[in-house]
């Protein structure tokens, strides 16, 4: 909340204040920062300088790209072969403006290179405050290699900038910053489960509500459930594997009581509720009832809340404001 990148100990839920206002719980999959020094002080470079003046978000060391009078780059590696990888970094422009990630050697302020080729910016820049932006780009690697970083060509703008917090990870989108010093570092996936709460849940009828957003519309099932610790008795809210779809499911004794879905932009924050009781089920989306089912049994023995399907599968990764 103070505008810093904070290190959080293992086992402690992370509260993300990116974007301002109230924070959200951040739940992410396991990722490894493949780059061995995320705040560089040296390395394979040309026409850049290493400085200690980033002075934002808690960073100190950075790489300074001055202008477009020479081709300037800093590389670090390596990335695995034939793998979708994402490179991200924190950039502060001398002008104070938002950086423009180029798509060619003649566009934007710089390009992001993964495995010696220009990568595509899939996700928009993220404002971190203090005139700092987190930029990222993604591409599927070829044979693997060590040429991963930012390049500023003479045919791009003359805008100078500083960059730090470098990260390369296997995946189609960037996850939160993983600091490294002299070796790659892995952050384990985050799993949230609260058991032994059967006295707090009315299995016969009730409502589960969540305000959340996906990290990416990535074609996987990501679920939040009330259950008995199995998939046989559960009430589940799901970011569907179908693109930009929300799904709700209720099971009782292994039988399916409700299975409905509705269009929803997964990467936006949405408010979703499922209500259940015998022969009366519904999904609500942002204040409106969108799907109903008038036949089925209520689940039995609900006693835990988990960020999965109820049986440890289909882990939920995303951002949660309310639950």
C-alpha positions in Angstrom: 0.0 0.0 0.0 3.1 2.3 0.4 4.0 1.7 -3.2 6.8 -0.8 -2.6 7.5 -4.3 -3.9 7.3 -6.3 -0.6 8.8 -9.7 0.0 6.3 -12.1 1.6 7.2 -15.2 3.6 6.2 -18.7 2.6 2.7 -19.6 3.9 1.5 -15.9 4.2 -1.3 -14.8 1.8 -0.2 -11.9 -0.4 -2.2 -8.7 -0.6 -1.7 -6.9 -3.9 -2.4 -3.2 -4.0 -1.6 -2.8 -7.7 -4.1 -0.4 -9.3 -4.8 1.5 -6.1 -7.7 1.2 -3.7 -8.5 -1.9 -1.7 -6.1 -4.8 -2.2 -6.9 -8.3 -3.5 -5.5 -11.7 -2.4 -3.1 -12.9 -5.1 -3.1 -16.6 -5.9 -0.5 -17.7 -8.5 0.8 -20.9 -10.0 4.4 -22.1 -9.4 6.8 -20.1 -11.5 10.6 -19.8 -11.7 12.5 -16.7 -12.5 15.0 -18.1 -15.0 17.2 -15.0 -14.9 19.9 -15.3 -12.2 20.2 -11.6 -11.3 17.0 -9.6 -11.4 18.7 -6.3 -10.4 21.6 -6.3 -12.7 25.0 -4.7 -11.9 26.8 -6.2 -15.0 26.5 -8.8 -17.7 26.3 -9.2 -21.5 25.6 -5.7 -22.7 26.4 -3.1 -25.3 26.1 0.7 -24.9 24.2 0.7 -21.6 25.4 1.6 -18.1 24.7 0.1 -14.8 23.5 2.5 -12.1 22.2 2.7 -8.5 19.5 5.3 -8.9 16.2 3.6 -9.7 14.8 5.0 -6.5 11.3 3.5 -6.7 9.4 0.5 -5.4 12.4 -0.4 -3.2 14.7 -1.0 -6.2 18.2 0.4 -6.4 20.3 -1.2 -9.2 19.2 -0.7 -12.7 20.3 -0.6 -16.4 20.3 2.8 -18.1 19.5 3.0 -21.8 20.4 6.6 -22.8 19.0 7.3 -26.3 18.9 6.0 -29.9 22.3 7.2 -31.1 23.6 3.6 -30.8 22.0 0.2 -30.6 21.7 -0.6 -26.9 21.0 -3.9 -25.2 21.4 -5.9 -22.0 20.9 -9.7 -22.2 20.5 -12.4 -19.6 19.6 -16.1 -19.9 18.7 -18.8 -20.4 15.3 -20.0 -21.6 14.2 -23.5 -22.3 13.7 -24.8 -25.9 10.2 -25.0 -27.5 8.5 -23.4 -24.5 6.1 -20.5 -24.2 8.0 -17.9 -22.1 7.3 -14.5 -20.8 9.8 -11.7 -20.1 8.9 -8.8 -17.7 10.7 -5.8 -16.2 10.1 -2.6 -14.4 10.7 0.5 -16.6 11.0 4.2 -15.7 11.2 6.6 -18.6 13.2 9.8 -18.4 10.2 11.6 -19.8 7.9 10.3 -17.1 5.6 8.9 -19.8 4.3 5.3 -20.2 6.9 3.2 -22.1 5.9 1.9 -25.6 7.0 -1.7 -26.2 7.9 -2.0 -29.9 6.8 -4.7 -32.3 9.6 -4.2 -34.7 13.1 -2.6 -34.7 11.6 0.6 -35.9 8.7 1.1 -33.5 8.3 2.0 -29.9 10.9 2.9 -27.3 12.5 -0.6 -27.2 11.7 -4.2 -28.0 11.7 -7.2 -25.7 13.7 -10.1 -26.9 13.3 -13.8 -25.9 15.6 -16.4 -27.3 17.1 -13.9 -29.8 13.8 -12.9 -31.4 11.3 -10.1 -30.7 8.5 -11.1 -28.4 4.9 -10.0 -28.6 3.3 -7.9 -25.9 0.2 -9.8 -24.9 -0.7 -8.1 -21.7 -0.8 -4.3 -21.3 1.7 -2.3 -19.3 0.9 -2.2 -15.5 1.3 1.1 -13.7 3.2 0.7 -10.4 3.1 4.3 -9.4 6.1 6.7 -9.2 6.2 6.8 -13.0 7.2 3.1 -13.1 5.6 0.6 -15.4 5.8 -3.2 -15.5 6.2 -4.3 -19.1 6.0 -7.8 -20.5 6.0 -9.8 -23.7 5.6 -13.5 -24.6 6.9 -15.9 -27.3 7.5 -19.6 -27.9 11.2 -20.2 -28.0 13.1 -22.1 -30.6 16.1 -24.2 -29.6 16.5 -22.2 -26.4 19.2 -19.7 -25.6 20.7 -16.9 -23.6 19.7 -13.7 -25.6 16.8 -12.5 -23.4 16.4 -8.8 -22.6 15.6 -5.3 -23.8 17.0 -3.8 -27.0 16.8 -0.2 -28.1 17.5 0.3 -31.8 18.7 3.5 -33.5 15.4 3.4 -35.5 13.3 3.6 -32.3 12.5 6.8 -30.3 15.3 8.8 -28.6 13.6 8.4 -25.2 16.0 7.2 -22.5 14.9 4.9 -19.7 16.0 2.8 -16.7 15.0 -0.9 -16.2 15.2 -3.3 -13.3 13.4 -6.3 -11.8 14.0 -8.5 -14.7 12.1 -11.8 -14.9 11.8 -14.6 -17.5 9.4 -17.5 -16.8 7.8 -20.4 -18.6 4.2 -19.4 -19.1 1.8 -17.4 -21.3 1.6 -14.4 -18.8 3.8 -12.7 -16.2 3.4 -13.4 -12.5 4.5 -11.2 -9.6 8.2 -10.4 -9.2 10.6 -13.1 -8.0 13.9 -11.5 -6.9 17.1 -13.4 -7.8 20.8 -12.9 -6.9 23.3 -15.2 -8.7 20.8 -18.1 -9.2 17.3 -18.7 -10.5 14.5 -18.9 -7.9 11.2 -20.8 -7.8 8.0 -19.6 -6.0 5.7 -22.4 -5.2 2.0 -22.3 -6.2 -0.4 -20.9 -3.7 -3.1 -23.2 -2.3 -5.9 -21.9 0.0 -8.0 -24.4 2.0 -10.0 -23.9 5.2 -11.2 -27.2 6.7 -13.4 -28.2 9.7 -16.0 -25.5 9.2 -19.0 -27.7 8.8 -20.8 -25.8 11.6 -20.5 -22.6 9.6 -22.0 -24.0 6.4 -25.7 -24.9 5.8 -25.5 -27.7 3.3 -29.2 -27.8 2.8 -29.3 -24.2 1.3 -27.1 -21.2 1.0 -25.2 -18.8 -1.1 -21.5 -18.6 -2.0 -20.3 -15.2 -3.4 -16.9 -14.2 -4.8 -15.6 -11.0 -6.4 -12.6 -12.1 -8.5 -10.6 -11.8 -11.7 -8.4 -14.3 -13.6 -4.7 -13.7 -14.1 -5.2 -14.7 -17.7 -7.9 -16.1 -20.0 -5.8 -19.2 -20.4 -8.2 -22.0 -21.2 -7.9 -23.9 -17.9 -10.5 -24.7 -15.2 -9.9 -22.6 -12.1 -12.4 -23.3 -9.3 -13.5 -22.2 -5.8 -15.6 -24.7 -3.9 -17.5 -25.5 -0.8 -17.3 -29.3 -0.4 -16.9 -32.3 1.8 -13.3 -32.8 0.7 -14.4 -34.7 -2.4 -15.9 -33.8 -5.8 -19.1 -35.7 -5.0 -20.6 -33.1 -2.7 -19.8 -29.5 -3.6 -20.9 -26.1 -4.7 -18.3 -24.7 -7.2 -17.7 -21.4 -8.9 -15.4 -21.9 -11.9 -13.5 -19.8 -14.4 -14.3 -22.1 -17.2 -11.8 -23.6 -19.7 -14.1 -22.1 -22.3 -12.8 -18.6 -23.2 -14.4 -15.9 -21.2 -17.0 -18.0 -19.4 -18.1 -18.4 -15.8 -19.6 -21.7 -14.7 -21.4 -23.0 -11.6 -21.9 -26.5 -10.5 -23.6 -28.3 -7.6 -23.2 -32.0 -6.9 -25.0 -34.1 -4.3 -23.8 -37.7 -3.6 -22.0 -37.7 -6.9 -25.1 -36.7 -8.8 -25.2 -33.5 -10.8 -27.8 -31.0 -9.5 -26.8 -28.0 -11.5 -24.3 -27.3 -14.3 -24.7 -23.9 -15.9 -22.4 -21.4 -17.6 -22.6 -17.8 -18.8 -20.4 -15.4 -20.8 -18.0 -13.2 -18.6 -14.8 -11.4 -19.3 -12.5 -13.5 -17.0 -9.7 -11.0 -16.6 -12.1 -8.2 -15.4 -13.2 -8.2 -11.7 -16.7 -9.7 -11.6 -19.1 -10.5 -8.7 -20.5 -14.0 -8.9 -22.9 -15.9 -6.6 -24.4 -19.3 -6.6 -27.5 -20.1 -4.5 -28.5 -23.7 -3.7 -31.3 -25.7 -2.1 -33.5 -28.6 -3.2 -35.0 -27.8 -6.7 -33.8 -24.2 -6.6 -30.4 -23.3 -8.0 -29.1 -20.1 -9.7 -26.1 -18.2 -10.8 -25.9 -14.4 -10.3 -23.4 -12.2 -12.2 -22.8 -8.6 -11.2 -26.2 -8.3 -9.6 -28.4 -10.1 -12.1 -29.7 -13.6 -12.1 -28.3 -15.2 -15.3 -28.9 -19.0 -15.0 -31.4 -21.1 -13.0 -32.1 -24.8 -12.5 -35.4 -26.0 -10.8 -34.5 -29.7 -10.3 -31.9 -31.4 -8.1 -30.8 -32.4 -4.6 -28.8 -30.2 -2.2 -25.2 -31.2 -1.4 -24.4 -33.2 1.7 -21.8 -32.6 4.5 -20.1 -29.4 3.2 -17.3 -28.7 5.7 -14.5 -27.0 3.8 -13.7 -24.0 1.6 -10.9 -24.5 -1.0 -9.4 -22.8 -4.0 -9.9 -25.9 -6.2 -12.7 -28.4 -7.2 -13.0 -29.7 -3.7 -10.7 -32.7 -4.3 -7.4 -30.9 -4.9 -7.8 -30.6 -8.7 -8.4 -27.5 -10.9 -6.6 -25.1 -8.5 -7.8 -21.5 -8.6 -5.2 -18.9 -9.6 -6.3 -15.3 -9.8 -7.2 -12.2 -7.8 -9.9 -12.2 -5.0 -11.4 -9.1 -3.6 -14.3 -10.6 -1.6 -15.4 -14.1 -0.7 
